[in-house]
């Protein structure tokens, strides 16, 4: 009796409010998925440095707010002073709260910190998924299409993996997408409150990465487009005009407030940070199309090629269809297309996707590790892919010829998505090595593989399971990657390892970032490999 009543209640609730039920269920499932998986990933190259960046700024803030507390309780230990610290110009909107939480909770073990950090990154990623859902819902006037577009982000293997540890690019993607959503809300109904909220969202994006200033340019451009083509009444034009100064003032104040590096000299330090971004200091080599290339000598097609080979084919096809459909509408309808809100949103999405890539190419900016520095344009790509899918669906309903075409493409896209999900499960927790259509041998030959170094944790855990010696000597190309991944392992397991310790018996862990060749026999016999998607990402060699 009770079960039948509960069933009737749920059936009635779902039928009365399908949007509320399915949207909430979708995000609850997403959060539960993150809760179940966040402990599985290793520690990447950048995470210890990112943690230190947050600690430096947190120490600076704490020393201003409660200097006695910092000195008396010895908080922040040997954390460097912000003055003269090499990385002091990095945005810390995400890192500093984590550092303050770390100190307030007195997290003594590194495993606890990194697990907390990984779940925090996933929570921010979920915020970005929510913002993308709302952008899709508004653009296509359908909560169902909003869910579909946001699901494409979740079902992008590299992004899914990095949603647990990439506190730079994924966090920036999330806040930039949130800024795009608050911009669209402002365009929908201009008001001082929405302008202020958008200013705060823009400030958050800038305080994660200074490239968030693109939101300022996008906002001014879209408000101008709205004023010219939106045909608003005089009262609406007045609201648009008032929104500009409110947005700018709130954004500027928010940027300074959320970035302690700017406090002593806001304008000067902001310009310094912006100049440092243009002349990024990392100089090295990457493996690209089968050869080592210096980061200062990358060809113009470096980012576009990486986007194509790491994005599911169906998403790319949908994106191409969406862009072609938009250009066709512009040519056929001319300015009438821009007089529609959907048309102006398409312009926003195309600019969001294309302008940063064009800037990278024209300015010959230093990027590396695939296209991670451009991850924040990916939601725009997915929205345009959604446009292509919607246009194809509508054509299938209006034209007889469109039905078999749409059905064939839909079956192909659905099949690839199912295959992608299966591959993600098989590759867990190394989805970051995903290539969309390349054979494993081609991927190994042409591109870097696990450039984040996550696979080292899996290699270390294999050694633990297969060698019961009380002391395990391990070495690597870069000992720091072993130290990083030991930091998230249990203390009793961590204690058995000696990095670079003496003794004949040695394990060597070698990934394939700038080393595409096999490792020499002099380092030992290969006893284990990590092979997500059939791609060799890590070799464990043993010498005795």
KAWOPE-V745654 format. One record per run of one state. SS is the DSSP state (H for helix, E for strand, - for the rest). FROM is the first residue (numbers start at 1). LEN is the number of residues. If there is no record, write none. Layout:
ss	from	len
SS	FROM	LEN
SS	FROM	LEN
This chain:
ss	from	len
-	1	1
H	2	15
-	17	1
H	18	23
-	41	6
H	47	19
-	66	1
H	67	7
-	74	21
H	95	11
-	106	4
H	110	31
-	141	2
H	143	12
-	155	2
H	157	6
-	163	6
H	169	20
-	189	3
H	192	17
-	209	1
H	210	20
-	230	4
H	234	24
-	258	2
H	260	3
-	263	3
H	266	13
-	279	6
E	285	4
-	289	2
E	291	4
-	295	7
H	302	9
-	311	2
H	313	21
-	334	1
H	335	4
-	339	2
H	341	23
-	364	8
H	372	27
-	399	1
H	400	28
-	428	3
H	431	3
-	434	6
H	440	7
E	447	1
-	448	7
H	455	12
-	467	5
E	472	5
-	477	2
H	479	8
-	487	4
H	491	4
-	495	2
E	497	3
-	500	6
E	506	6
-	512	9
H	521	3
-	524	1
E	525	6
-	531	1
H	532	3
-	535	3
E	538	6
-	544	1
